[in-house]
């Protein structure tokens, strides 16, 4: 399936196999240079080699790309 089709489905709220987080999900960054920060999922950027998201940082420092393995649900 074409990547654009997956992105459109994700934006519509459809579950995508292997993709953990939905749009606007609150997340904590657990690894990498932004470890310890929190934010919300803005966009699914890609799914290979693993899902990668654009995360809007709660600190207001902007948006960053973060791999799924570096995120956990906020809570």
ZIMOQUI-V766117 format. One record per pair of residues at least 24 apart in sequence whose ideal C-beta (glycine too) atoms are under 8 Angstrom apart, sorted by sequence separation. I is the first residue (numbers start at 1). GAP is how many residues later the second one is. D is the distance in Angstrom with one decimal. If there is no record, write none. Layout:
# ZIMOQUI-V766117
I | GAP | D
I | GAP | D
This chain:
# ZIMOQUI-V766117
37 | 24 | 8.0
19 | 25 | 6.5
27 | 26 | 8.0
29 | 26 | 7.1
16 | 28 | 7.7
19 | 28 | 6.5
27 | 28 | 6.4
18 | 29 | 6.7
21 | 30 | 7.7
34 | 30 | 6.0
16 | 31 | 7.2
20 | 31 | 7.0
18 | 32 | 7.9
19 | 32 | 4.8
21 | 32 | 6.3
34 | 32 | 7.1
11 | 33 | 7.8
18 | 33 | 6.4
10 | 34 | 4.7
32 | 34 | 6.9
32 | 35 | 7.8
35 | 35 | 7.8
7 | 36 | 8.0
38 | 36 | 5.3
7 | 37 | 5.8
29 | 37 | 6.0
6 | 38 | 7.6
31 | 38 | 7.2
32 | 38 | 4.9
27 | 39 | 7.9
31 | 39 | 4.2
30 | 40 | 5.9
6 | 41 | 6.5
29 | 41 | 5.9
30 | 41 | 6.6
29 | 42 | 6.2
30 | 42 | 5.2
3 | 43 | 7.1
28 | 43 | 7.0
3 | 44 | 7.2
27 | 44 | 4.7
28 | 44 | 5.2
27 | 45 | 6.7
28 | 45 | 7.5
27 | 46 | 6.4
28 | 46 | 4.9
21 | 47 | 7.1
26 | 47 | 7.1
27 | 47 | 5.5
20 | 48 | 5.8
25 | 48 | 7.0
26 | 48 | 3.8
19 | 49 | 7.5
26 | 49 | 7.3
21 | 50 | 6.7
20 | 51 | 7.7
21 | 52 | 7.8
